[in-house]
Amino acid sequence: MAKIKAKYGIDAPGVIRNLIIIGVVLYVLGVFVLPRINAGAWLTSINWAILYTGIFMIIEALLMIWYSKYGKLKHRDRMLALYSFTGKEKVLDVGAGRGLLAIGVAKRLTGGQVTALDIWRTQDLSENTKGALLANAR
């Protein structure tokens, strides 16, 4: 049977969506709209500020996606490596989401117990449900 990799979702999907939308709008304004308006040097300065702000917002959204897919896994492993597990711990993960920390801890236990608790809001994490956590745990 093939091993199914856990999917921990995209953090703050609404924020990422908004960064991309606003970034694209600012980029389009800076590249296509404002350069066609001849209103003096002050508009040129504003144009560059708008253009670069749009570019940075798009880059920030891409970095957030990268962190959600790869960075948070490495971050979790570095964090958990700081603790010397005996294997018998009882752990409570409040705000477990799709189980990133709870599953990481469970892999380090031999006879302990992990309890995961969340309100599972999709605004905080994409496809954030109890079912997603249980699927990842399997």
Helices and strands as residue ranges (DSSP letters): H 13-28, I 29-33, G 34-36, H 41-66, I 67-71, H 72-81, E 90-94, H 100-106, E 113-117, H 130-137
